[in-house]
Amino acid sequence: MKNYKSYLKMGKKTVIIAVLMLTTLTSFGQSAIDKLEDDENVMALVLNQKMFRMLATMGMNVEDSEDQEYVKMVNNITSLKVFTSSDATTSNNMTTTVKSYLTSAKLEELMRFKEGDKTVKFYVKEGKDENHVKELVMFMTGLGELTEGENIKVNGKDLNFETVVISLTGDIDLRQISKMTSQMDIPGGDQLKKAGNKK
């Protein structure tokens, strides 16, 4: 009986340790950039692999030889995440979060450009060759003038954004980015095309 109680105590400790480990792993699994979604002042769009494939290939002719390389790239995309905010404090927090993420995830700058208040920066994680990357992050700030006075509404609220963060992960062929942004209506898509033109 004594041994049974000892085993029971050990069992409880094992369960507690396992729960603690899973909690820790879950928090590590959610990257800093994913946590932007938890901010009530951030509008988030997250497309996982299946939905991304469906939207990105809608209306495509898969028999067309020019489209086949694009479809191949789309099939290797694992996620698309878009985060936007018009709140000044939140935009500052997004800047801090992105800088921290770029360091921890070891992304390097691909290119950047500035026009007036608008700044657009592209970061990548190296892929299998110079045309492919494992992750592409686009970070745009100073965009208030783009939606000012446009009267665009989402769920009854005015859509304005000052800051946009886009994260694309998978086996990404930068040469196909331009086609992807033409196919999908992504906030900041025109700027995203520039990443493809860089290669």
BELBELHU-V727083 format. One record per residue. N is the residue number from 1. RES is the residue in one letter. SS is DSSP state (A for helix, B for strand, O for the rest). OMEGA is omega in degrees with one decimal (none if undefined). BURIAL is b if it has 24 or more other C-alpha atoms within 12 Angstrom, else e. Layout:
N_RES_SS_OMEGA_BURIAL, N_RES_SS_OMEGA_BURIAL
This chain:
1_M_O_178.4_e, 2_K_A_179.3_e, 3_N_A_179.7_e, 4_Y_A_179.3_e, 5_K_A_177.7_e, 6_S_A_178.8_e, 7_Y_A_179.2_e, 8_L_A_177.3_e, 9_K_A_178.5_e, 10_M_A_179.7_e, 11_G_A_178.6_e, 12_K_A_179.0_e, 13_K_A_179.9_e, 14_T_A_179.5_e, 15_V_A_179.8_e, 16_I_A_179.1_e, 17_I_A_-179.5_e, 18_A_A_179.1_e, 19_V_A_178.7_e, 20_L_A_179.5_e, 21_M_A_179.9_e, 22_L_A_177.4_e, 23_T_A_179.1_e, 24_T_A_-179.9_e, 25_L_A_179.1_e, 26_T_A_-179.9_e, 27_S_A_176.2_e, 28_F_A_-178.4_e, 29_G_A_177.4_e, 30_Q_O_-177.8_e, 31_S_O_-179.9_e, 32_A_O_-177.7_b, 33_I_O_177.9_b, 34_D_A_-177.0_b, 35_K_A_175.7_e, 36_L_A_-178.0_b, 37_E_A_-177.4_b, 38_D_A_-178.9_e, 39_D_O_-177.0_e, 40_E_O_178.6_e, 41_N_O_179.1_b, 42_V_O_172.4_b, 43_M_B_-174.5_b, 44_A_B_171.7_b, 45_L_B_-179.3_b, 46_V_B_177.5_b, 47_L_B_174.6_b, 48_N_B_-166.4_b, 49_Q_A_-174.8_e, 50_K_A_-179.9_e, 51_M_A_178.6_e, 52_F_A_178.9_b, 53_R_A_-177.1_b, 54_M_A_-178.0_e, 55_L_A_-174.7_b, 56_A_A_-178.5_b, 57_T_O_-178.7_b, 58_M_O_178.4_e, 59_G_O_179.9_e, 60_M_O_174.6_b, 61_N_O_-175.1_e, 62_V_O_177.1_e, 63_E_O_-179.6_e, 64_D_O_-175.8_e, 65_S_A_179.0_e, 66_E_A_-178.6_e, 67_D_A_-175.4_e, 68_Q_A_178.5_e, 69_E_A_177.4_b, 70_Y_A_179.9_b, 71_V_A_177.9_b, 72_K_A_178.9_e, 73_M_A_-179.8_b, 74_V_A_-180.0_b, 75_N_A_-179.8_b, 76_N_O_175.8_b, 77_I_B_-179.1_b, 78_T_B_177.2_b, 79_S_B_171.9_b, 80_L_B_179.7_b, 81_K_B_178.3_b, 82_V_B_178.5_b, 83_F_B_179.4_b, 84_T_B_175.4_b, 85_S_B_175.4_b, 86_S_O_-178.5_b, 87_D_O_-174.5_b, 88_A_A_-179.6_e, 89_T_A_178.9_e, 90_T_A_178.5_b, 91_S_A_176.4_b, 92_N_A_177.8_e, 93_N_A_178.3_b, 94_M_A_178.1_b, 95_T_A_178.9_b, 96_T_A_-179.0_e, 97_T_A_-179.1_b, 98_V_A_178.9_b, 99_K_A_179.0_b, 100_S_A_-179.4_e, 101_Y_A_-179.0_b, 102_L_A_179.2_b, 103_T_A_-176.1_e, 104_S_A_-179.1_e, 105_A_O_176.9_e, 106_K_O_173.9_e, 107_L_O_179.0_b, 108_E_B_-178.3_b, 109_E_B_175.7_b, 110_L_B_179.1_b, 111_M_B_174.7_b, 112_R_B_172.4_e, 113_F_B_-176.8_e, 114_K_B_177.7_e, 115_E_B_-174.4_e, 116_G_O_178.0_e, 117_D_O_-174.4_e, 118_K_B_175.9_e, 119_T_B_178.8_b, 120_V_B_179.9_b, 121_K_B_178.4_b, 122_F_B_177.9_b, 123_Y_B_-178.2_b, 124_V_B_169.8_b, 125_K_B_-173.4_b, 126_E_B_178.6_b, 127_G_O_-173.6_e, 128_K_O_175.8_e, 129_D_O_-173.9_e, 130_E_O_179.2_e, 131_N_O_-176.0_b, 132_H_B_175.7_b, 133_V_B_178.5_b, 134_K_B_178.3_b, 135_E_B_175.7_b, 136_L_B_177.5_b, 137_V_B_174.7_b, 138_M_B_-177.8_b, 139_F_B_-177.1_b, 140_M_B_176.8_b, 141_T_B_178.8_b, 142_G_O_-173.8_b, 143_L_O_-175.1_b, 144_G_A_-176.8_b, 145_E_A_-177.5_e, 146_L_A_-178.0_b, 147_T_A_-178.5_e, 148_E_O_178.1_e, 149_G_O_-178.3_e, 150_E_O_179.1_e, 151_N_O_176.1_e, 152_I_O_-178.0_e, 153_K_B_173.4_e, 154_V_B_-176.6_e, 155_N_O_177.0_e, 156_G_O_-179.2_e, 157_K_B_176.5_e, 158_D_B_178.3_e, 159_L_O_174.1_b, 160_N_O_173.2_b, 161_F_O_179.3_b, 162_E_O_-175.5_b, 163_T_B_176.9_b, 164_V_B_173.5_b, 165_V_B_176.2_b, 166_I_B_176.1_b, 167_S_B_178.7_b, 168_L_B_-178.4_b, 169_T_B_180.0_b, 170_G_B_173.2_b, 171_D_B_-169.3_b, 172_I_B_175.0_b, 173_D_B_-176.3_b, 174_L_A_179.9_b, 175_R_A_-178.4_b, 176_Q_A_-177.0_b, 177_I_A_-178.9_b, 178_S_A_179.9_b, 179_K_A_-179.3_b, 180_M_A_-178.6_b, 181_T_A_175.3_b, 182_S_A_-177.6_e, 183_Q_A_-175.1_b, 184_M_O_179.6_b, 185_D_O_-177.2_e, 186_I_O_174.8_b, 187_P_O_-178.4_b, 188_G_O_-176.9_b, 189_G_A_179.7_b, 190_D_A_178.0_e, 191_Q_A_-179.1_b, 192_L_A_177.6_b, 193_K_A_-177.2_b, 194_K_A_178.6_b, 195_A_A_178.0_b, 196_G_A_-179.3_b, 197_N_A_-178.3_e, 198_K_A_-175.4_e, 199_K_O_none_e
